[in-house]
Amino acid sequence: MKHGLTHIALKVFNPQKTADFYGKWCGMEVVHRRKSEDSDHPVLWLSSPDYKGQFAIVVLPGRTMRKDSSEDEPEHLGFSLESVENVKEIAAKAAKAGILHWDVMDLGYPVGTICAIKDPDGNVIEFSHGQPIGFEDGDEKDGEKNEPDARGKTRKSASKAPKHPKP
């Protein structure tokens, strides 16, 4: 039996506001819209253009409390970026917008360079470069290129993942 992760569902205050946020900050777009049976707000499926049909964030109306994510809480959604410069750019823009959660950090292999922001519902969104999934720029440090990822594939093998859009 094969298994594949297809989506994650988030209950939100306002699906359209959440879709606008993920469009602006994460390059995602609405790929499916339907009426909610329990709300005037729609149910929206969001996906990155290069992952359309493979993975979606489903935003559901009905959240009643903002998520309180402390600095040390590890729960988050992760997005791969093409370069460390892109991570720094997101962090700078997020700081100006007042939504920066973690400033830029280089945590080495396999985490890479990261920063994080908070969405309108308080969920933490991580942006990274240098993880063994997503983008790679070929600048692996000595001894890291052939480190296996969680699937047992090498970084070189994992680099064949579809590309995300630039933020």
WOPEVEN-V538944 format. One record per backbone hydrogen bond with DSSP energy under -1.0 kcal/mol. NH is the residue of the N-H (numbers start at 0). CO is the residue of the C=O. E is the energy in kcal/mol with one decimal. If there is no record, write none. Layout:
# WOPEVEN-V538944
nh=NH co=CO e=E
nh=NH co=CO e=E
This chain:
# WOPEVEN-V538944
nh=7 co=55 e=-1.7
nh=9 co=57 e=-3.0
nh=11 co=59 e=-3.5
nh=17 co=13 e=-2.3
nh=18 co=14 e=-2.8
nh=19 co=15 e=-2.5
nh=20 co=16 e=-2.1
nh=21 co=17 e=-2.6
nh=22 co=18 e=-2.0
nh=23 co=19 e=-2.4
nh=24 co=20 e=-2.9
nh=25 co=21 e=-1.5
nh=27 co=21 e=-1.9
nh=28 co=46 e=-2.4
nh=30 co=44 e=-3.0
nh=31 co=44 e=-1.1
nh=33 co=42 e=-2.1
nh=42 co=33 e=-3.0
nh=43 co=58 e=-2.0
nh=44 co=31 e=-2.5
nh=45 co=56 e=-2.8
nh=46 co=28 e=-2.2
nh=50 co=47 e=-2.0
nh=53 co=50 e=-3.1
nh=54 co=50 e=-1.5
nh=55 co=5 e=-1.8
nh=56 co=45 e=-2.4
nh=57 co=7 e=-2.8
nh=58 co=43 e=-3.1
nh=59 co=9 e=-2.8
nh=62 co=11 e=-1.9
nh=66 co=120 e=-2.7
nh=72 co=69 e=-1.4
nh=76 co=123 e=-2.2
nh=78 co=125 e=-2.7
nh=80 co=127 e=-3.1
nh=86 co=82 e=-1.4
nh=87 co=83 e=-2.4
nh=88 co=84 e=-2.3
nh=89 co=85 e=-2.4
nh=90 co=86 e=-2.3
nh=91 co=87 e=-2.3
nh=92 co=88 e=-2.4
nh=93 co=89 e=-2.9
nh=94 co=90 e=-2.4
nh=95 co=91 e=-1.9
nh=96 co=92 e=-1.7
nh=98 co=93 e=-2.5
nh=100 co=115 e=-3.3
nh=101 co=115 e=-1.5
nh=104 co=113 e=-2.5
nh=106 co=111 e=-2.7
nh=111 co=107 e=-3.5
nh=112 co=128 e=-2.7
nh=113 co=104 e=-2.9
nh=114 co=126 e=-1.6
nh=115 co=101 e=-2.2
nh=116 co=124 e=-2.4
nh=117 co=98 e=-1.9
nh=118 co=122 e=-2.6
nh=121 co=118 e=-2.1
nh=124 co=116 e=-3.1
nh=125 co=76 e=-3.7
nh=126 co=114 e=-2.8
nh=127 co=78 e=-2.4
nh=128 co=112 e=-1.9
nh=143 co=140 e=-2.3
nh=146 co=143 e=-2.0
nh=148 co=152 e=-3.2
nh=151 co=148 e=-2.2
nh=157 co=153 e=-2.6
nh=158 co=154 e=-1.2
nh=159 co=156 e=-1.3
nh=160 co=157 e=-1.3
